[in-house]
Amino acid sequence: MITMSRRGLLGTASAGLALLGSGVSLRAQTMSFDSGPIRATIAGYSSRGMVSTLGEGQAAVVRAAFSGSNVVYEPGNPAGSFVAAANGEREFALESSIEILMATRGDAPFPESYKGKFWLVTNLSPDLTRAHVYGRRKFIEDNNITSLNDIRERKIPVALGINQPGNLWARAHVDAILAAHGMTKEDIVSWGGTLIEQNTGGTMEMMRQDRADIEITGGFVPVGSMIELNNTTPLAFVPMTEEESKDAAKRASVSVGVIRAGSYEWVTEDLYTLASSHILIAGPSATDEQVWKFCKALDTQLDVYHGMHPALAGVTRESIVPNVPGVPLHPAAEAYFSSRSL
């Protein structure tokens, strides 16, 4: 096994090793490790929901690729998990591209800029997380709502699910989507509406009780809990135009995506929405061996990963290489991805 400290690799890289024609250092091209097991912790989101599927999926592929490995997905909240990894308390954290950019800038709730204190490892859901703007069909039809613009123009009181304060992905999407329709959360309240600060499961339960009307949330398509909810509480999407989706995506620093017709039985035409990624990051306590093996495991065990959720069939060997502007790939991840054959 080649033993090489992360600090040593970073120091050499920053000193500027001579680059080959491909632009990758000689060390990166020759770096490799044996097939022995590793131990690591991935700090993540809550224990429920689609993000936990990603964390468990990364752990599963490492165990499949390197027998005897002990990789644990540790539930938490995205901001706390990020700080734990960046401060070296955990080796890895699972974050959306939104949290990564916020932490890089030092936006609240992050106490400082973490630029240069973490690295990208693998992209676990390349543009697969779709924003869902949906609600109780009865409320939407009774109020003749065909767009969020109707709520603004007619000042319709709405009980709007915006998720918990610690869910930075959800809050960024709520703010961006409302802004793209010319309104804010404060406007919703001023028109007699309410803001429901619960996780998606809690808001769905309130929909069953007719206490929540519309929610802005996210997930892989299809979201199983939405299909289940529709069995007792018929649902409908509140559509966005392509331009509104582009506006909101730009505000949130994500991409434009589509929820295809037929993805849910009540969706009869393609719906424009926002698409984002969840990415594994490494902090200073992650070793080169851990990072390299995380990358190899996902790359070589995609069949295991695809089995975690139908939407993950869209994850390919090409798309697992993460890219967030201004944030570097971990040198060991660069070493693995630059040396593999596609």
C-alpha positions, 0 to 999 in steps of 0.5 A: 500500500502506498502511504501518503499523508493528506498534508504531504500531498496538499503541500506538494500540490501547492508547491506546484509539481510539474504537470503532465499534458493532462494537467494532472500531477505525476503523484496523482496519476500513480496514487493507489491503495490496497483492498483493505477495509477502512473505518469512517463516519459520514455526518449527514442530514436527518435519519429520515428522507432521501438524503439519508439514502445517499449517505447509506448508499455511499456507506454500502458501496464502500462495504461492498468494495472493501470487505470488512469496512465500517462506514457509519452514516450519522444523522444530524443537520446540514450546518452542524455536519458541515462544521463537524467535518471542516473542524476535523471532528468527522471525516466526511459530511453530506451536503447540498451544493447550496450549503457548500456555497453558503459555507464557502462565503460564510453566510449565516448560520455558518460562523465564518468562511470555510473556504480552503478547509474542506474538499469535494469527494463524490457527487451522490445525486448529480442534479437529481434532487428536484424541488416540489411545489405541491399541495392539497388538490382541494385547496388548489382547485377551490382557490383556482390556483394555477400558479404561485402568482395567483396567491400574490395577486389575490393575496390568498391566505395559505398555510405554506410548508417551508421546512425547519430553520436548519434545513438550509436547502429547503429555506434557500429554495423557498426564498428563491421560488417565492422571489421568482414570483414576486413575494416573500415569506413575510408577504404570506403572513401579511396576507393572513397565511401561516408558515409551517416550520416542520420537516416534510413528514410533519407537513404531510401529516398536517395536509392529512388534517387539512391544516397545511395547504402547499409545501415547497420541498425536495426529493428524488422523483418519485417521492414515495411519501407523496405517492402514499399521501395522495392515496388519502389526500389527493395532491396537485402540483403548482406549476412554474414556467420555464422562465420562473424556474430559471429565475429561481434557479439563478437565485439559489445557484442551482440548475433547472430541472424537469419533473416528467409527465407520468412521474406521478399519476396526477402529473400529466405534463412536464413540469419545470422546477429546480435541480440540485446535487448532494455532495460528499465533502471531506474535512482535514481528518479524512485520510487519502486512503479513505477518500480514494476508497470512497471514490473507487467504491462508488465508481465500481459499485454503481449497481449497489448504489442504483439499488438504493432508489429508482432515481439513482439509476441516473447516476453515472461514472461520469456524473459522480465527479463533483464540481462546485465553482471555487471549491477544490476536489480532494487530491486523493479524489483527483488521483482516483478519478484521473487514473481510472479508465472510462 
